[in-house]
Amino acid sequence: MREEKQTVYFVGAGPGDPELITVKGQRLLQEADLIIYTGSLVPRALVENLAGESINSAPLNLDEVFTLIKTAHAEGKRIVRLHTGDSAIFGAINEQLALLRAHSIPFQVIPGVSSALATAAALETQLTLPEVAQTVIFTRRAGRTPVPAGEDLISLARHGSTMMIFLSISMISEVVAELLEGGYPVHTPAAVVEKASWPEERILRGTLTNIAQQVKDAGITKTALIAVGPAISLEAPEILSKLYDRGFSHEYRQAKP
């Protein structure tokens, strides 16, 4: 039996491309005796040809997942709980961590690449731009799971910042209506990326005027992220950052005329 206080690792698998897992996450997978993964979205390539046993958690509830972890930990096994994207964003790890704390089982969280960042990469743009958008909101529309008071899309839209909207593509018409009601102009750039970083990735670009119809025409109903805001436009920015401005001095560079 291995060390009694074996650490359980919660690893972010990344958005879909198996090469977008961290080096540390990949190493832990290769060393694990048990990998419990989210089968609906974790790419098969990440859990194939591993020495350890792989179990798909998609049909399991919280108690069943924890029983697997608790039993394997008692046997001294090295355990990886593999979550999609980055587990901090819509990852449902807090309820699992609470159980581990209650049973004095040590754990560590290894970050991953969020699908929001893979979406920005697919769109070939930044989410922030000087004097255009300096705030990014990761959110979702209320559906079967409600959102807290003050965090509905209408309220959040009043900020006019970049918004990355998860788990809401099946309600795209309602999303657009609420964003417009909240104050985004009709010409605000909007995009949808389905399965960002996967081989079957699809990208739709438009504005709040036409993005909903594009989504319906494309038949996209799940596994897609909605990006909204002036920063995601492909137009050249009118205001450049100070980072490389020849007239801006900082600790490492003197300004030039």
Secondary structure, DSSP 8 states (H G I E B T S, - for coil): ---TT--EEEEE-BSS-GGGS-HHHHHHHHH-SEEEE-TTTS-HHHHSS-SSEEEE-TT--HHHHHHHHHHHHHTT--EEEEESB-TTTT---HHHHHHHHHTT--EEEE----HHHHHHHHTTS-S-BTTTB--EEEEE--SSS---TT-SHHHHHTT--EEEEES-GGGHHHHHHHHHHHT--TT-EEEEEESTTSTT-EEEEEETTTHHHHHHHHT--SSEEEEESGGG--S--SS--STT-TT--BTTB----
